[in-house]
Amino acid sequence: MKDGICPKCGAKEIHIVDGNRTGISISLSWSRNTFANLYVCVKCGYIEMFVEDEEDLPRIAERWRKFE
């Protein structure tokens, strides 16, 4: 969806909901969080979520277990 196209219906009506406004966060430490932005297709309602600051991805990898 980051390319502006919905993978479910193919529409190009994607809107971004800022993670700071939704409060959807991932804990990086006891004092630090990173936020997730929502990408919403306003044609079919499909939603994807992405970490707002890609620089936080290594910290997530360090803190959280890998899906096996």
PDB file of N, CA, C and O in Angstrom:
ATOM      1  N   MET A   1       0.815  -1.195   0.000  1.00  0.00           N
ATOM      2  CA  MET A   1       0.000   0.000   0.000  1.00  0.00           C
ATOM      3  C   MET A   1       0.855   1.253   0.000  1.00  0.00           C
ATOM      4  O   MET A   1       0.377   2.336  -0.339  1.00  0.00           O
ATOM      5  N   LYS A   2       2.117   1.111   0.379  1.00  0.00           N
ATOM      6  CA  LYS A   2       2.994   2.268   0.366  1.00  0.00           C
ATOM      7  C   LYS A   2       3.207   2.803  -1.047  1.00  0.00           C
ATOM      8  O   LYS A   2       3.661   3.933  -1.227  1.00  0.00           O
ATOM      9  N   ASP A   3       2.880   1.995  -2.038  1.00  0.00           N
ATOM     10  CA  ASP A   3       2.996   2.451  -3.427  1.00  0.00           C
ATOM     11  C   ASP A   3       1.731   3.159  -3.903  1.00  0.00           C
ATOM     12  O   ASP A   3       1.642   3.573  -5.059  1.00  0.00           O
ATOM     13  N   GLY A   4       0.750   3.296  -3.002  1.00  0.00           N
ATOM     14  CA  GLY A   4      -0.478   4.006  -3.344  1.00  0.00           C
ATOM     15  C   GLY A   4      -1.553   3.152  -3.989  1.00  0.00           C
ATOM     16  O   GLY A   4      -2.559   3.674  -4.470  1.00  0.00           O
ATOM     17  N   ILE A   5      -1.347   1.838  -4.004  1.00  0.00           N
ATOM     18  CA  ILE A   5      -2.324   0.929  -4.610  1.00  0.00           C
ATOM     19  C   ILE A   5      -2.731  -0.119  -3.574  1.00  0.00           C
ATOM     20  O   ILE A   5      -1.876  -0.722  -2.925  1.00  0.00           O
ATOM     21  N   CYS A   6      -4.011  -0.327  -3.426  1.00  0.00           N
ATOM     22  CA  CYS A   6      -4.526  -1.321  -2.487  1.00  0.00           C
ATOM     23  C   CYS A   6      -4.290  -2.729  -3.041  1.00  0.00           C
ATOM     24  O   CYS A   6      -4.712  -3.026  -4.159  1.00  0.00           O
ATOM     25  N   PRO A   7      -3.617  -3.604  -2.269  1.00  0.00           N
ATOM     26  CA  PRO A   7      -3.370  -4.959  -2.747  1.00  0.00           C
ATOM     27  C   PRO A   7      -4.627  -5.819  -2.779  1.00  0.00           C
ATOM     28  O   PRO A   7      -4.637  -6.869  -3.422  1.00  0.00           O
ATOM     29  N   LYS A   8      -5.681  -5.393  -2.101  1.00  0.00           N
ATOM     30  CA  LYS A   8      -6.920  -6.171  -2.063  1.00  0.00           C
ATOM     31  C   LYS A   8      -7.825  -5.866  -3.240  1.00  0.00           C
ATOM     32  O   LYS A   8      -8.322  -6.776  -3.904  1.00  0.00           O
ATOM     33  N   CYS A   9      -8.042  -4.560  -3.503  1.00  0.00           N
ATOM     34  CA  CYS A   9      -9.020  -4.209  -4.551  1.00  0.00           C
ATOM     35  C   CYS A   9      -8.410  -3.452  -5.723  1.00  0.00           C
ATOM     36  O   CYS A   9      -9.084  -3.246  -6.732  1.00  0.00           O
ATOM     37  N   GLY A  10      -7.140  -3.028  -5.614  1.00  0.00           N
ATOM     38  CA  GLY A  10      -6.476  -2.320  -6.693  1.00  0.00           C
ATOM     39  C   GLY A  10      -6.761  -0.830  -6.773  1.00  0.00           C
ATOM     40  O   GLY A  10      -6.270  -0.155  -7.678  1.00  0.00           O
ATOM     41  N   ALA A  11      -7.545  -0.308  -5.842  1.00  0.00           N
ATOM     42  CA  ALA A  11      -7.883   1.120  -5.852  1.00  0.00           C
ATOM     43  C   ALA A  11      -6.660   1.969  -5.525  1.00  0.00           C
ATOM     44  O   ALA A  11      -5.708   1.503  -4.898  1.00  0.00           O
ATOM     45  N   LYS A  12      -6.706   3.209  -5.958  1.00  0.00           N
ATOM     46  CA  LYS A  12      -5.621   4.159  -5.684  1.00  0.00           C
ATOM     47  C   LYS A  12      -6.080   5.241  -4.715  1.00  0.00           C
ATOM     48  O   LYS A  12      -5.611   6.378  -4.772  1.00  0.00           O
ATOM     49  N   GLU A  13      -6.981   4.887  -3.846  1.00  0.00           N
ATOM     50  CA  GLU A  13      -7.537   5.811  -2.852  1.00  0.00           C
ATOM     51  C   GLU A  13      -7.002   5.456  -1.468  1.00  0.00           C
ATOM     52  O   GLU A  13      -7.754   5.035  -0.590  1.00  0.00           O
ATOM     53  N   ILE A  14      -5.705   5.629  -1.285  1.00  0.00           N
ATOM     54  CA  ILE A  14      -5.055   5.274  -0.026  1.00  0.00           C
ATOM     55  C   ILE A  14      -4.822   6.541   0.795  1.00  0.00           C
ATOM     56  O   ILE A  14      -4.308   7.539   0.291  1.00  0.00           O
ATOM     57  N   HIS A  15      -5.205   6.481   2.049  1.00  0.00           N
ATOM     58  CA  HIS A  15      -4.996   7.604   2.970  1.00  0.00           C
ATOM     59  C   HIS A  15      -4.165   7.115   4.142  1.00  0.00           C
ATOM     60  O   HIS A  15      -4.245   5.948   4.527  1.00  0.00           O
ATOM     61  N   ILE A  16      -3.360   8.018   4.712  1.00  0.00           N
ATOM     62  CA  ILE A  16      -2.476   7.670   5.824  1.00  0.00           C
ATOM     63  C   ILE A  16      -3.014   8.296   7.106  1.00  0.00           C
ATOM     64  O   ILE A  16      -3.328   9.485   7.151  1.00  0.00           O
ATOM     65  N   VAL A  17      -3.112   7.474   8.146  1.00  0.00           N
ATOM     66  CA  VAL A  17      -3.479   7.946   9.475  1.00  0.00           C
ATOM     67  C   VAL A  17      -2.206   7.932  10.309  1.00  0.00           C
ATOM     68  O   VAL A  17      -1.622   6.873  10.536  1.00  0.00           O
ATOM     69  N   ASP A  18      -1.781   9.084  10.757  1.00  0.00           N
ATOM     70  CA  ASP A  18      -0.537   9.266  11.514  1.00  0.00           C
ATOM     71  C   ASP A  18      -0.578   8.485  12.825  1.00  0.00           C
ATOM     72  O   ASP A  18      -1.519   8.614  13.608  1.00  0.00           O
ATOM     73  N   GLY A  19       0.456   7.674  13.053  1.00  0.00           N
ATOM     74  CA  GLY A  19       0.537   6.868  14.266  1.00  0.00           C
ATOM     75  C   GLY A  19       0.539   7.683  15.539  1.00  0.00           C
ATOM     76  O   GLY A  19       0.055   7.214  16.569  1.00  0.00           O
ATOM     77  N   ASN A  20       1.071   8.888  15.495  1.00  0.00           N
ATOM     78  CA  ASN A  20       1.052   9.745  16.691  1.00  0.00           C
ATOM     79  C   ASN A  20      -0.375  10.108  17.080  1.00  0.00           C
ATOM     80  O   ASN A  20      -0.663  10.313  18.259  1.00  0.00           O
ATOM     81  N   ARG A  21      -1.251  10.187  16.119  1.00  0.00           N
ATOM     82  CA  ARG A  21      -2.650  10.533  16.410  1.00  0.00           C
ATOM     83  C   ARG A  21      -3.453   9.335  16.904  1.00  0.00           C
ATOM     84  O   ARG A  21      -4.358   9.494  17.724  1.00  0.00           O
ATOM     85  N   THR A  22      -3.133   8.136  16.413  1.00  0.00           N
ATOM     86  CA  THR A  22      -3.883   6.951  16.823  1.00  0.00           C
ATOM     87  C   THR A  22      -3.388   6.385  18.143  1.00  0.00           C
ATOM     88  O   THR A  22      -4.136   5.721  18.861  1.00  0.00           O
ATOM     89  N   GLY A  23      -2.119   6.649  18.463  1.00  0.00           N
ATOM     90  CA  GLY A  23      -1.542   6.106  19.689  1.00  0.00           C
ATOM     91  C   GLY A  23      -1.092   4.662  19.541  1.00  0.00           C
ATOM     92  O   GLY A  23      -0.746   4.023  20.534  1.00  0.00           O
ATOM     93  N   ILE A  24      -1.091   4.134  18.320  1.00  0.00           N
ATOM     94  CA  ILE A  24      -0.626   2.768  18.103  1.00  0.00           C
ATOM     95  C   ILE A  24       0.895   2.785  18.173  1.00  0.00           C
ATOM     96  O   ILE A  24       1.558   3.383  17.326  1.00  0.00           O
ATOM     97  N   SER A  25       1.438   2.125  19.186  1.00  0.00           N
ATOM     98  CA  SER A  25       2.879   2.194  19.391  1.00  0.00           C
ATOM     99  C   SER A  25       3.467   0.822  19.691  1.00  0.00           C
ATOM    100  O   SER A  25       2.761  -0.114  20.066  1.00  0.00           O
ATOM    101  N   ILE A  26       4.784   0.733  19.515  1.00  0.00           N
ATOM    102  CA  ILE A  26       5.541  -0.467  19.811  1.00  0.00           C
ATOM    103  C   ILE A  26       6.632  -0.060  20.793  1.00  0.00           C
ATOM    104  O   ILE A  26       7.373   0.892  20.548  1.00  0.00           O
ATOM    105  N   SER A  27       6.727  -0.772  21.889  1.00  0.00           N
ATOM    106  CA  SER A  27       7.710  -0.448  22.919  1.00  0.00           C
ATOM    107  C   SER A  27       9.114  -0.816  22.462  1.00  0.00           C
ATOM    108  O   SER A  27       9.359  -1.936  22.013  1.00  0.00           O
ATOM    109  N   LEU A  28      10.038   0.144  22.580  1.00  0.00           N
ATOM    110  CA  LEU A  28      11.447  -0.097  22.275  1.00  0.00           C
ATOM    111  C   LEU A  28      12.272  -0.238  23.546  1.00  0.00           C
ATOM    112  O   LEU A  28      13.305  -0.906  23.553  1.00  0.00           O
ATOM    113  N   SER A  29      11.816   0.388  24.609  1.00  0.00           N
ATOM    114  CA  SER A  29      12.445   0.288  25.926  1.00  0.00           C
ATOM    115  C   SER A  29      11.404   0.776  26.933  1.00  0.00           C
ATOM    116  O   SER A  29      10.281   1.122  26.567  1.00  0.00           O
ATOM    117  N   TRP A  30      11.794   0.796  28.196  1.00  0.00           N
ATOM    118  CA  TRP A  30      10.820   1.235  29.201  1.00  0.00           C
ATOM    119  C   TRP A  30      10.444   2.700  29.030  1.00  0.00           C
ATOM    120  O   TRP A  30       9.415   3.136  29.545  1.00  0.00           O
ATOM    121  N   SER A  31      11.265   3.466  28.313  1.00  0.00           N
ATOM    122  CA  SER A  31      10.986   4.897  28.177  1.00  0.00           C
ATOM    123  C   SER A  31      10.812   5.360  26.728  1.00  0.00           C
ATOM    124  O   SER A  31      10.637   6.552  26.473  1.00  0.00           O
ATOM    125  N   ARG A  32      10.859   4.426  25.786  1.00  0.00           N
ATOM    126  CA  ARG A  32      10.786   4.852  24.389  1.00  0.00           C
ATOM    127  C   ARG A  32       9.882   3.934  23.586  1.00  0.00           C
ATOM    128  O   ARG A  32       9.929   2.711  23.720  1.00  0.00           O
ATOM    129  N   ASN A  33       9.055   4.553  22.745  1.00  0.00           N
ATOM    130  CA  ASN A  33       8.165   3.841  21.835  1.00  0.00           C
ATOM    131  C   ASN A  33       8.373   4.347  20.421  1.00  0.00           C
ATOM    132  O   ASN A  33       8.899   5.440  20.210  1.00  0.00           O
ATOM    133  N   THR A  34       7.959   3.549  19.461  1.00  0.00           N
ATOM    134  CA  THR A  34       7.867   3.998  18.083  1.00  0.00           C
ATOM    135  C   THR A  34       6.410   3.842  17.664  1.00  0.00           C
ATOM    136  O   THR A  34       5.695   2.992  18.196  1.00  0.00           O
ATOM    137  N   PHE A  35       5.979   4.645  16.731  1.00  0.00           N
ATOM    138  CA  PHE A  35       4.580   4.624  16.327  1.00  0.00           C
ATOM    139  C   PHE A  35       4.390   3.944  14.980  1.00  0.00           C
ATOM    140  O   PHE A  35       5.316   3.848  14.175  1.00  0.00           O
ATOM    141  N   ALA A  36       3.178   3.480  14.756  1.00  0.00           N
ATOM    142  CA  ALA A  36       2.833   2.830  13.493  1.00  0.00           C
ATOM    143  C   ALA A  36       1.781   3.653  12.769  1.00  0.00           C
ATOM    144  O   ALA A  36       0.765   4.036  13.349  1.00  0.00           O
ATOM    145  N   ASN A  37       2.040   3.919  11.488  1.00  0.00           N
ATOM    146  CA  ASN A  37       1.066   4.614  10.648  1.00  0.00           C
ATOM    147  C   ASN A  37       0.120   3.604  10.021  1.00  0.00           C
ATOM    148  O   ASN A  37       0.521   2.485   9.700  1.00  0.00           O
ATOM    149  N   LEU A  38      -1.118   3.993   9.850  1.00  0.00           N
ATOM    150  CA  LEU A  38      -2.104   3.154   9.172  1.00  0.00           C
ATOM    151  C   LEU A  38      -2.280   3.647   7.744  1.00  0.00           C
ATOM    152  O   LEU A  38      -2.445   4.844   7.506  1.00  0.00           O
ATOM    153  N   TYR A  39      -2.245   2.728   6.806  1.00  0.00           N
ATOM    154  CA  TYR A  39      -2.547   3.017   5.403  1.00  0.00           C
ATOM    155  C   TYR A  39      -3.915   2.408   5.149  1.00  0.00           C
ATOM    156  O   TYR A  39      -4.099   1.199   5.287  1.00  0.00           O
ATOM    157  N   VAL A  40      -4.874   3.248   4.776  1.00  0.00           N
ATOM    158  CA  VAL A  40      -6.259   2.820   4.666  1.00  0.00           C
ATOM    159  C   VAL A  40      -6.765   3.021   3.243  1.00  0.00           C
ATOM    160  O   VAL A  40      -6.648   4.111   2.682  1.00  0.00           O
ATOM    161  N   CYS A  41      -7.322   1.971   2.668  1.00  0.00           N
ATOM    162  CA  CYS A  41      -7.990   2.088   1.379  1.00  0.00           C
ATOM    163  C   CYS A  41      -9.410   2.552   1.657  1.00  0.00           C
ATOM    164  O   CYS A  41     -10.173   1.859   2.329  1.00  0.00           O
ATOM    165  N   VAL A  42      -9.765   3.718   1.144  1.00  0.00           N
ATOM    166  CA  VAL A  42     -11.099   4.251   1.413  1.00  0.00           C
ATOM    167  C   VAL A  42     -12.142   3.719   0.424  1.00  0.00           C
ATOM    168  O   VAL A  42     -13.298   4.140   0.459  1.00  0.00           O
ATOM    169  N   LYS A  43     -11.744   2.809  -0.445  1.00  0.00           N
ATOM    170  CA  LYS A  43     -12.706   2.144  -1.340  1.00  0.00           C
ATOM    171  C   LYS A  43     -13.222   0.848  -0.724  1.00  0.00           C
ATOM    172  O   LYS A  43     -14.425   0.588  -0.738  1.00  0.00           O
ATOM    173  N   CYS A  44     -12.297   0.017  -0.173  1.00  0.00           N
ATOM    174  CA  CYS A  44     -12.734  -1.282   0.361  1.00  0.00           C
ATOM    175  C   CYS A  44     -12.536  -1.420   1.869  1.00  0.00           C
ATOM    176  O   CYS A  44     -13.063  -2.355   2.472  1.00  0.00           O
ATOM    177  N   GLY A  45     -11.778  -0.495   2.496  1.00  0.00           N
ATOM    178  CA  GLY A  45     -11.571  -0.542   3.938  1.00  0.00           C
ATOM    179  C   GLY A  45     -10.365  -1.346   4.392  1.00  0.00           C
ATOM    180  O   GLY A  45     -10.126  -1.471   5.593  1.00  0.00           O
ATOM    181  N   TYR A  46      -9.606  -1.890   3.459  1.00  0.00           N
ATOM    182  CA  TYR A  46      -8.414  -2.655   3.816  1.00  0.00           C
ATOM    183  C   TYR A  46      -7.406  -1.728   4.490  1.00  0.00           C
ATOM    184  O   TYR A  46      -7.252  -0.574   4.090  1.00  0.00           O
ATOM    185  N   ILE A  47      -6.708  -2.248   5.534  1.00  0.00           N
ATOM    186  CA  ILE A  47      -5.742  -1.459   6.300  1.00  0.00           C
ATOM    187  C   ILE A  47      -4.429  -2.230   6.411  1.00  0.00           C
ATOM    188  O   ILE A  47      -4.430  -3.438   6.649  1.00  0.00           O
ATOM    189  N   GLU A  48      -3.311  -1.526   6.238  1.00  0.00           N
ATOM    190  CA  GLU A  48      -1.985  -2.048   6.552  1.00  0.00           C
ATOM    191  C   GLU A  48      -1.326  -1.077   7.527  1.00  0.00           C
ATOM    192  O   GLU A  48      -1.614   0.120   7.528  1.00  0.00           O
ATOM    193  N   MET A  49      -0.442  -1.615   8.349  1.00  0.00           N
ATOM    194  CA  MET A  49       0.218  -0.805   9.359  1.00  0.00           C
ATOM    195  C   MET A  49       1.734  -0.925   9.162  1.00  0.00           C
ATOM    196  O   MET A  49       2.253  -2.022   8.958  1.00  0.00           O
ATOM    197  N   PHE A  50       2.441   0.215   9.224  1.00  0.00           N
ATOM    198  CA  PHE A  50       3.889   0.233   9.061  1.00  0.00           C
ATOM    199  C   PHE A  50       4.513   1.100  10.144  1.00  0.00           C
ATOM    200  O   PHE A  50       3.939   2.109  10.553  1.00  0.00           O
ATOM    201  N   VAL A  51       5.697   0.699  10.607  1.00  0.00           N
ATOM    202  CA  VAL A  51       6.433   1.504  11.576  1.00  0.00           C
ATOM    203  C   VAL A  51       6.742   2.854  10.944  1.00  0.00           C
ATOM    204  O   VAL A  51       7.226   2.936   9.815  1.00  0.00           O
ATOM    205  N   GLU A  52       6.452   3.907  11.695  1.00  0.00           N
ATOM    206  CA  GLU A  52       6.602   5.271  11.199  1.00  0.00           C
ATOM    207  C   GLU A  52       8.051   5.630  10.875  1.00  0.00           C
ATOM    208  O   GLU A  52       8.326   6.216   9.828  1.00  0.00           O
ATOM    209  N   ASP A  53       8.969   5.285  11.760  1.00  0.00           N
ATOM    210  CA  ASP A  53      10.379   5.636  11.589  1.00  0.00           C
ATOM    211  C   ASP A  53      11.178   4.356  11.345  1.00  0.00           C
ATOM    212  O   ASP A  53      11.407   3.581  12.274  1.00  0.00           O
ATOM    213  N   GLU A  54      11.600   4.134  10.107  1.00  0.00           N
ATOM    214  CA  GLU A  54      12.301   2.905   9.754  1.00  0.00           C
ATOM    215  C   GLU A  54      13.617   2.734  10.507  1.00  0.00           C
ATOM    216  O   GLU A  54      14.135   1.620  10.591  1.00  0.00           O
ATOM    217  N   GLU A  55      14.161   3.808  11.052  1.00  0.00           N
ATOM    218  CA  GLU A  55      15.385   3.712  11.854  1.00  0.00           C
ATOM    219  C   GLU A  55      15.152   2.929  13.148  1.00  0.00           C
ATOM    220  O   GLU A  55      16.110   2.480  13.777  1.00  0.00           O
ATOM    221  N   ASP A  56      13.894   2.763  13.549  1.00  0.00           N
ATOM    222  CA  ASP A  56      13.575   2.004  14.756  1.00  0.00           C
ATOM    223  C   ASP A  56      13.495   0.498  14.500  1.00  0.00           C
ATOM    224  O   ASP A  56      13.399  -0.268  15.458  1.00  0.00           O
ATOM    225  N   LEU A  57      13.531   0.052  13.259  1.00  0.00           N
ATOM    226  CA  LEU A  57      13.406  -1.375  12.958  1.00  0.00           C
ATOM    227  C   LEU A  57      14.501  -2.229  13.603  1.00  0.00           C
ATOM    228  O   LEU A  57      14.187  -3.301  14.121  1.00  0.00           O
ATOM    229  N   PRO A  58      15.770  -1.809  13.599  1.00  0.00           N
ATOM    230  CA  PRO A  58      16.789  -2.621  14.293  1.00  0.00           C
ATOM    231  C   PRO A  58      16.514  -2.752  15.797  1.00  0.00           C
ATOM    232  O   PRO A  58      16.788  -3.798  16.384  1.00  0.00           O
ATOM    233  N   ARG A  59      15.983  -1.717  16.411  1.00  0.00           N
ATOM    234  CA  ARG A  59      15.660  -1.780  17.847  1.00  0.00           C
ATOM    235  C   ARG A  59      14.526  -2.779  18.096  1.00  0.00           C
ATOM    236  O   ARG A  59      14.530  -3.493  19.099  1.00  0.00           O
ATOM    237  N   ILE A  60      13.571  -2.822  17.192  1.00  0.00           N
ATOM    238  CA  ILE A  60      12.488  -3.802  17.317  1.00  0.00           C
ATOM    239  C   ILE A  60      13.066  -5.212  17.206  1.00  0.00           C
ATOM    240  O   ILE A  60      12.686  -6.101  17.968  1.00  0.00           O
ATOM    241  N   ALA A  61      13.983  -5.417  16.260  1.00  0.00           N
ATOM    242  CA  ALA A  61      14.611  -6.732  16.079  1.00  0.00           C
ATOM    243  C   ALA A  61      15.393  -7.155  17.324  1.00  0.00           C
ATOM    244  O   ALA A  61      15.432  -8.339  17.660  1.00  0.00           O
ATOM    245  N   GLU A  62      16.009  -6.200  18.003  1.00  0.00           N
ATOM    246  CA  GLU A  62      16.760  -6.505  19.214  1.00  0.00           C
ATOM    247  C   GLU A  62      15.846  -6.835  20.391  1.00  0.00           C
ATOM    248  O   GLU A  62      16.138  -7.728  21.186  1.00  0.00           O
ATOM    249  N   ARG A  63      14.743  -6.106  20.491  1.00  0.00           N
ATOM    250  CA  ARG A  63      13.877  -6.214  21.673  1.00  0.00           C
ATOM    251  C   ARG A  63      12.870  -7.353  21.602  1.00  0.00           C
ATOM    252  O   ARG A  63      12.597  -7.991  22.619  1.00  0.00           O
ATOM    253  N   TRP A  64      12.325  -7.616  20.457  1.00  0.00           N
ATOM    254  CA  TRP A  64      11.217  -8.565  20.322  1.00  0.00           C
ATOM    255  C   TRP A  64      11.665  -9.849  19.633  1.00  0.00           C
ATOM    256  O   TRP A  64      12.533  -9.837  18.761  1.00  0.00           O
ATOM    257  N   ARG A  65      11.056 -10.949  20.043  1.00  0.00           N
ATOM    258  CA  ARG A  65      11.447 -12.248  19.481  1.00  0.00           C
ATOM    259  C   ARG A  65      10.990 -12.376  18.030  1.00  0.00           C
ATOM    260  O   ARG A  65       9.984 -11.794  17.623  1.00  0.00           O
ATOM    261  N   LYS A  66      11.735 -13.134  17.280  1.00  0.00           N
ATOM    262  CA  LYS A  66      11.439 -13.377  15.873  1.00  0.00           C
ATOM    263  C   LYS A  66      10.362 -14.457  15.744  1.00  0.00           C
ATOM    264  O   LYS A  66      10.381 -15.455  16.466  1.00  0.00           O
ATOM    265  N   PHE A  67       9.447 -14.251  14.838  1.00  0.00           N
ATOM    266  CA  PHE A  67       8.426 -15.248  14.554  1.00  0.00           C
ATOM    267  C   PHE A  67       9.067 -16.453  13.902  1.00  0.00           C
ATOM    268  O   PHE A  67       9.769 -16.312  12.901  1.00  0.00           O
ATOM    269  N   GLU A  68       8.846 -17.610  14.436  1.00  0.00           N
ATOM    270  CA  GLU A  68       9.428 -18.849  13.880  1.00  0.00           C
ATOM    271  C   GLU A  68       8.333 -19.708  13.308  1.00  0.00           C
ATOM    272  O   GLU A  68       8.604 -20.792  12.792  1.00  0.00           O
TER     273      GLU A  68
END
